[in-house]
Amino acid sequence: MAQTNVNIRMDAELKKQFDKFCSDIGMSMTTAICVFAKKAVKEQKIPFEITADPFYSSANIKRLEKAVADLDAGKGKKHEIMEVKDE
């Protein structure tokens, strides 16, 4: 079977994490991406569920746009900084 190169761009930190994950399960990133491609072609679909990020919902975008407009108009609200802890 003839081989070809595929170039992709991704976030450097994601690449580092994915490379470690692949190494931990005993395969290269190339092998993992080939497994993904073979399964997608065989099943004729993305082989896992993809869901929308609720951050980008139209309701949230409208809320964010209103908040920016309020800030621009000098009507901003002050919020305390929240600390988010990793689970």
Residue frames as a rotation matrix with the C-alpha (Angstrom) as fourth column:
MET 1
0.584 0.812 0.000 0.00
0.812 -0.584 0.000 0.00
0.000 0.000 -1.000 0.00
ALA 2
-0.171 -0.627 0.760 1.38
0.562 -0.695 -0.447 3.41
0.809 0.351 0.472 -0.96
GLN 3
0.008 0.066 -0.998 2.05
0.955 -0.297 -0.012 5.79
-0.297 -0.953 -0.065 1.91
THR 4
0.072 0.012 0.997 1.46
0.485 -0.874 -0.025 9.55
0.872 0.485 -0.069 1.97
ASN 5
-0.821 -0.366 -0.438 2.09
0.564 -0.398 -0.724 12.34
0.091 -0.841 0.533 4.46
VAL 6
0.342 0.892 0.296 -0.67
0.637 -0.452 0.625 14.31
0.691 -0.025 -0.723 6.16
ASN 7
-0.803 -0.594 0.040 0.16
0.405 -0.594 -0.696 17.57
0.437 -0.542 0.717 7.91
ILE 8
0.380 0.922 -0.071 -2.13
0.678 -0.226 0.699 18.91
0.629 -0.313 -0.711 10.63
ARG 9
-0.562 -0.462 0.686 -1.99
-0.143 -0.762 -0.631 21.89
0.814 -0.453 0.362 12.93
MET 10
0.506 0.706 -0.495 -2.95
0.508 0.219 0.833 21.70
0.697 -0.673 -0.248 16.59
ASP 11
0.778 -0.151 0.610 -2.29
-0.525 -0.690 0.498 23.50
0.346 -0.708 -0.616 19.83
ALA 12
-0.147 -0.959 -0.241 1.23
-0.533 0.282 -0.798 22.69
0.833 0.011 -0.552 21.12
GLU 13
-0.557 -0.023 0.830 -0.02
-0.813 0.221 -0.539 21.70
-0.171 -0.975 -0.142 24.57
LEU 14
0.568 0.806 0.165 -2.67
-0.710 0.581 -0.397 19.41
-0.416 0.109 0.903 23.05
LYS 15
0.545 -0.453 -0.706 -0.01
-0.481 0.521 -0.706 17.77
0.687 0.723 0.066 20.90
LYS 16
-0.541 -0.790 0.288 2.16
-0.661 0.187 -0.727 17.19
0.521 -0.583 -0.623 23.96
GLN 17
-0.258 0.539 0.802 -0.76
-0.805 0.339 -0.487 15.68
-0.534 -0.771 0.347 25.90
PHE 18
0.767 0.577 -0.280 -1.86
-0.626 0.578 -0.523 13.52
-0.140 0.576 0.805 22.94
ASP 19
0.157 -0.815 -0.558 1.69
-0.562 0.391 -0.729 12.30
0.812 0.428 -0.397 22.36
LYS 20
-0.698 -0.384 0.605 1.94
-0.713 0.288 -0.639 11.27
0.071 -0.877 -0.474 26.03
PHE 21
0.204 0.862 0.463 -1.45
-0.766 0.435 -0.472 9.55
-0.609 -0.259 0.750 25.89
CYS 22
0.750 0.058 -0.659 -0.45
-0.572 0.557 -0.602 7.62
0.332 0.828 0.451 22.76
SER 23
-0.296 -0.939 -0.175 2.85
-0.587 0.323 -0.742 6.63
0.753 -0.117 -0.647 24.35
ASP 24
-0.509 0.156 0.847 1.03
-0.815 0.231 -0.532 5.50
-0.279 -0.960 0.009 27.51
ILE 25
0.507 0.760 0.405 -1.18
-0.536 0.647 -0.543 3.15
-0.675 0.058 0.736 25.48
GLY 26
-0.070 -0.717 0.694 1.74
0.126 0.684 0.719 1.90
-0.990 0.138 0.043 23.41
MET 27
0.316 0.135 0.939 1.24
0.931 0.146 -0.335 3.55
-0.182 0.980 -0.079 20.05
SER 28
-0.800 -0.597 -0.058 2.50
0.555 -0.773 0.307 6.53
-0.228 0.214 0.950 18.13
MET 29
-0.287 0.686 -0.669 0.41
-0.242 -0.728 -0.642 9.56
-0.927 -0.022 0.375 17.24
THR 30
-0.608 0.012 -0.794 0.59
-0.794 -0.012 0.608 8.44
-0.002 1.000 0.017 13.61
THR 31
-0.915 0.267 -0.303 -0.84
0.230 0.961 0.150 5.03
0.332 0.067 -0.941 14.49
ALA 32
-0.564 0.732 -0.383 -3.61
0.467 -0.100 -0.879 6.60
-0.682 -0.674 -0.285 16.60
ILE 33
-0.274 0.452 -0.849 -4.64
-0.617 -0.759 -0.205 8.96
-0.737 0.468 0.487 13.77
CYS 34
-0.752 -0.020 -0.659 -4.57
-0.579 0.499 0.645 6.06
0.316 0.866 -0.387 11.26
VAL 35
-0.853 0.491 -0.177 -6.79
0.518 0.757 -0.398 3.99
-0.062 -0.432 -0.900 13.60
PHE 36
-0.339 0.729 -0.595 -9.21
0.029 -0.624 -0.781 6.94
-0.940 -0.282 0.191 13.77
ALA 37
-0.404 0.140 -0.904 -9.23
-0.853 -0.415 0.317 7.33
-0.330 0.899 0.287 9.96
LYS 38
-0.912 0.033 -0.408 -9.78
-0.167 0.880 0.445 3.59
0.374 0.474 -0.797 9.34
LYS 39
-0.687 0.691 -0.224 -12.65
0.618 0.394 -0.680 3.42
-0.382 -0.606 -0.698 11.82
ALA 40
-0.286 0.575 -0.766 -14.27
-0.294 -0.814 -0.501 6.59
-0.912 0.082 0.402 10.41
VAL 41
-0.578 0.029 -0.815 -14.09
-0.815 0.034 0.579 5.22
0.045 0.999 0.004 6.85
LYS 42
-0.939 0.200 -0.279 -15.42
0.183 0.979 0.084 1.80
0.290 0.027 -0.957 7.91
GLU 43
-0.474 0.783 -0.402 -18.35
0.742 0.109 -0.662 3.23
-0.474 -0.612 -0.633 9.91
GLN 44
-0.378 0.253 0.891 -18.89
0.680 -0.577 0.453 6.26
0.629 0.776 0.046 7.61
LYS 45
0.786 0.519 0.336 -19.12
0.153 -0.690 0.708 8.53
0.599 -0.505 -0.622 10.65
ILE 46
-0.157 -0.763 0.627 -16.94
-0.700 -0.362 -0.616 10.10
0.697 -0.536 -0.477 13.33
PRO 47
-0.105 0.110 -0.988 -16.37
0.214 0.973 0.085 7.13
0.971 -0.203 -0.126 15.66
PHE 48
-0.649 0.033 -0.760 -17.35
0.760 -0.027 -0.650 9.00
-0.042 -0.999 -0.007 18.81
GLU 49
0.436 0.900 0.026 -20.03
0.898 -0.437 0.050 11.44
0.056 0.002 -0.998 19.89
ILE 50
-0.780 -0.574 0.250 -19.41
0.565 -0.817 -0.114 15.12
0.270 0.052 0.961 19.24
THR 51
0.308 0.890 -0.336 -21.48
0.951 -0.300 0.078 17.65
-0.031 -0.343 -0.939 21.13
ALA 52
0.266 -0.132 0.955 -21.64
0.319 -0.923 -0.217 21.42
0.910 0.362 -0.203 20.93
ASP 53
-0.700 -0.502 -0.507 -19.89
0.679 -0.250 -0.690 23.47
0.220 -0.828 0.516 23.58
PRO 54
0.305 0.934 -0.184 -22.70
0.950 -0.286 0.124 25.33
0.064 -0.213 -0.975 25.40
PHE 55
-0.238 -0.470 -0.850 -20.42
0.498 -0.810 0.309 28.35
-0.834 -0.350 0.427 25.69
TYR 56
-0.965 -0.230 -0.125 -21.07
0.000 -0.476 0.879 29.04
-0.262 0.849 0.459 22.00
SER 57
-0.278 0.936 0.216 -24.87
0.937 0.314 -0.153 28.74
-0.211 0.159 -0.964 22.20
SER 58
-0.288 0.208 0.935 -26.78
0.536 -0.774 0.337 31.65
0.794 0.598 0.112 20.67
ALA 59
0.786 0.616 -0.050 -28.28
0.362 -0.392 0.846 32.54
0.502 -0.683 -0.531 24.07
ASN 60
0.480 -0.676 -0.559 -24.85
0.715 -0.068 0.696 32.78
-0.508 -0.734 0.451 25.68
ILE 61
-0.489 -0.645 0.587 -23.40
0.866 -0.440 0.239 34.76
0.104 0.626 0.773 22.78
LYS 62
0.184 0.642 0.744 -26.27
0.396 -0.741 0.542 37.27
0.900 0.195 -0.391 23.12
ARG 63
0.897 0.123 -0.424 -25.63
0.440 -0.178 0.880 37.50
0.033 -0.976 -0.214 26.87
LEU 64
0.026 -0.980 -0.198 -21.92
0.865 -0.077 0.495 38.11
-0.501 -0.184 0.846 26.28
GLU 65
-0.417 -0.126 0.900 -22.63
0.741 -0.621 0.257 40.74
0.527 0.774 0.352 23.61
LYS 66
0.627 0.700 0.342 -24.98
0.295 -0.620 0.727 42.55
0.721 -0.355 -0.596 26.03
ALA 67
0.715 -0.424 -0.555 -22.36
0.603 -0.028 0.797 42.41
-0.354 -0.905 0.236 28.78
VAL 68
-0.382 -0.877 0.292 -19.75
0.907 -0.294 0.303 43.91
-0.180 0.380 0.907 26.42
ALA 69
-0.119 0.425 0.897 -22.21
0.511 -0.749 0.422 46.63
0.852 0.508 -0.128 25.35
ASP 70
0.876 0.445 -0.188 -22.96
0.361 -0.344 0.866 47.39
0.321 -0.827 -0.462 29.03
LEU 71
0.271 -0.864 -0.424 -19.23
0.801 -0.041 0.597 47.62
-0.533 -0.502 0.681 29.77
ASP 72
-0.510 -0.451 0.733 -18.72
0.822 -0.505 0.262 49.92
0.252 0.736 0.628 26.78
ALA 73
0.167 0.692 0.703 -21.58
0.276 -0.717 0.640 52.10
0.946 0.087 -0.311 28.07
GLY 74
-0.628 -0.505 0.593 -20.03
-0.399 -0.445 -0.801 52.26
0.668 -0.740 0.078 31.55
LYS 75
0.308 0.840 0.446 -22.70
-0.900 0.105 0.424 50.02
0.309 -0.532 0.788 33.06
GLY 76
-0.183 -0.471 -0.863 -20.40
-0.239 0.872 -0.426 47.12
0.954 0.129 -0.272 33.92
LYS 77
0.870 0.429 0.244 -20.83
-0.371 0.243 0.896 44.96
0.325 -0.870 0.371 36.98
LYS 78
-0.212 -0.951 0.228 -17.99
-0.891 0.092 -0.446 44.13
0.403 -0.297 -0.866 39.33
HIS 79
0.830 0.401 -0.387 -17.64
-0.249 0.888 0.386 40.46
0.499 -0.225 0.837 40.18
GLU 80
0.422 -0.685 0.595 -15.40
-0.728 0.135 0.672 38.77
-0.540 -0.716 -0.442 42.69
ILE 81
-0.197 -0.582 -0.789 -12.76
-0.875 0.468 -0.127 36.47
0.442 0.665 -0.602 41.28
MET 82
0.803 0.485 0.347 -13.71
-0.581 0.768 0.269 32.83
-0.136 -0.417 0.899 41.63
GLU 83
-0.413 -0.906 0.097 -11.15
-0.867 0.424 0.261 30.14
-0.278 0.024 -0.960 42.23
VAL 84
0.677 0.585 -0.446 -11.79
-0.702 0.696 -0.153 26.98
0.221 0.417 0.882 40.24
LYS 85
-0.097 -0.693 0.714 -10.32
-0.773 0.504 0.385 23.81
-0.627 -0.515 -0.585 41.65
ASP 86
-0.367 -0.114 -0.923 -9.36
-0.762 0.607 0.228 20.86
0.534 0.787 -0.309 39.48
GLU 87
0.623 0.647 0.439 -11.25
-0.780 0.552 0.294 17.72
-0.052 -0.526 0.849 40.30
